[in-house]
Amino acid sequence: MASSFLPEQARVPPSLQFPFPPVTKFKIGLCQLKVTADKENNILHARTALEEAAQKGAKLVLLPEIWNSPYSNDSFPVYAEEIDAGFDASPSTAMLSEVARLLNITIVGGSIPERSGDKLYNTCCVFGTDGKLKAKHRKIHLFDIDVPGEIIFKESKTLTAGETPTIVDTEVGRIGIGICHDIRFPELAMLYASRGAHLLCYPGAFNMTTGPFLWEVLQRARALDNQLYVASCSPARDVGAGYVAWGHSTLVGPFGEVLATTEHGEAIIISDIDYSQIELMRKNLPLEKQWRGDVYQLVDVQRLNS
Ligand SMILES: O=C(O)CCC(=O)C(=O)O
C-alpha cells in the first residue's frame, strides 16, 4: 500500500493511464536532415522532407533538433525566431503550420532557437492537422559537456533552460516532448508516462563522443521503463561542422525493441506505430501493479502546486 506522505495528486506511479487515442495505428516519419548555414534553404529542405514523409503515408512527422540553424552558440542568437510574435516573426514555424494544415498531418517540429525578450531557448513546436500550434517545449536540461580532447560544448553560454514538461494530445495519441539531453533524465519520461503518454518524441543531436554509446540505449531504456513508444530525430552528420551529429534517428517500441533506425546520412524513416502493443505489454507485464509506492515515490511538481 502506498504511504500517504505525499498528496494523492502528486504521486507518480508508472504508466498509470491509457487514454484512448483517436487513432491507434498509423505511420510515423522521422526526417534526418542535412542542416546548412542557409536558413531559407533549411526551411525549404525541411518542407520538402515533410511533404515526402506525408506522401509516403506518415500521419505524424518528426524533425531534428535545431534544423534551421547550425548547432552552435554563435548561431543561436543569429537564427533565433520570436515564436510568440506570430508567423511573420517566425518563418520556420509559419512553414510548419502551413504544411501541417495542407497535408493534414501532425508535426513535432524538431527544435529551433527561440528568442523571447532577452532570452534564448531551444524550442520544439507541435502543430496539429489544423495548422494550429498545440504545444511548445523549451529544452529543460541544457547540454553542457567538457570531455578533454574530445568535446566541449556549453549550451548554457547562450540558452536559458525551459521550466515546464510538455505533454500534448494530438490526433495520433498523447505525446510527451523532450529535446536531446532531456532524454537522460528518466524522471521526465516517467512523468509523461504517468500522465498517459503513448509516445515520447525526442528531437536530438547527440555527438560523436556520447552518441555511439548512449543514443540508442537511452531511447530503449525510456521505452522499456515506461512501456511506450519512443521516437528520436537527429540532423544528418556533417563532418565539416563545428558540432558533428551522431545521426541514427530511431523508433523504439514498448518492448524496448528498435523498430526502425538509420545510419548518419540524410534519411526519411517511415515506420508503423500500433498502440495496442502498449496495452499488450502492460497486460503481460503489469509494472503499474508491481510498483512500490510505499518504498519510493516521484513527485509531479506541477500537480503538487496545482
Ligand atoms: O546527453 C548527451 O550526451 C548529448 C546531448 C546533446 O547532444 C544535446 O542535448 O544537444
The ligand as a MOL file (V3000), in Angstrom:
LIG
                    3D

  0  0  0     0  0            999 V3000
M  V30 BEGIN CTAB
M  V30 COUNTS 10 9 0 0 0
M  V30 BEGIN ATOM
M  V30 1 O 23.4910 13.9690 -23.4610 0
M  V30 2 C 24.2860 13.8230 -24.3950 0
M  V30 3 O 25.2280 13.0480 -24.3380 0
M  V30 4 C 24.1330 14.5960 -25.6570 0
M  V30 5 C 23.1270 15.6770 -25.5410 0
M  V30 6 C 23.1350 16.6240 -26.6700 0
M  V30 7 O 23.8690 16.4640 -27.6270 0
M  V30 8 C 22.2290 17.7680 -26.6520 0
M  V30 9 O 21.4610 17.9250 -25.6960 0
M  V30 10 O 22.2540 18.5450 -27.6230 0
M  V30 END ATOM
M  V30 BEGIN BOND
M  V30 1 2 1 2
M  V30 2 1 2 3
M  V30 3 1 2 4
M  V30 4 1 4 5
M  V30 5 1 5 6
M  V30 6 2 6 7
M  V30 7 1 6 8
M  V30 8 2 8 9
M  V30 9 1 8 10
M  V30 END BOND
M  V30 END CTAB
M  END
